[in-house]
Amino acid sequence: MTSTPTQTPLIVKIAKHLPQVEKVFLAAFILGMILRILHLDSTVLSVSLLGLGVTYFLFGFRPIDIPQQENEKFGFAELLGLMIVPKVLWLSSAISALGIAFYNFDFGNEGYKQMLLIGGLIIGIGTLLLVIFMISGVRHIRLVILSPLLVFFTCKFV
């Protein structure tokens, strides 16, 4: 009896490269911010925000690898704090980054305001939940990466 090799899902293949892609777009974002402050160009800023939005969207779907011991059981707080809230934070960061990019493109409507409102509220609520989980002592909560919050709050006030 021969066993057929299982194929690796596409998101697992993409997830390996997402941190590098994020770094490239963050570098482009910094360059775009400098160019915008100098009143030279805002296209680099908008394109980097679009790239960050797509990257954060894909981060929301990557599998999370949590180290688990043999007899360790996870409850609802661990599920919420380690799986659900981080994925919602990534998706809301994507919404916020795209909203800021749409603001920079100046399409003539104010749809970006709803995107920023929804993304910002969800990021605030998610961050509050993560702080509550950190205080209450949920195991492995330090594995949650909050880099979208930094980008969102930097972009929001520029």
Secondary structure, 3 states (H helix, E strand, C coil): CCCCCCCCCHHHHHHCCHHHHHHHHHHHHHHHHHHHHCCCCCHHHHHHHHHHHHHHHHHCCCCCCCCCCCCCCCCHHHHHHHHHHHHHHHHHHHHHHHHHHHHHHCCCCCHHHHHHHHHHHHHHHHHHHHHHHHHHCCCCHHHCCCHHHHHHHHHHCC
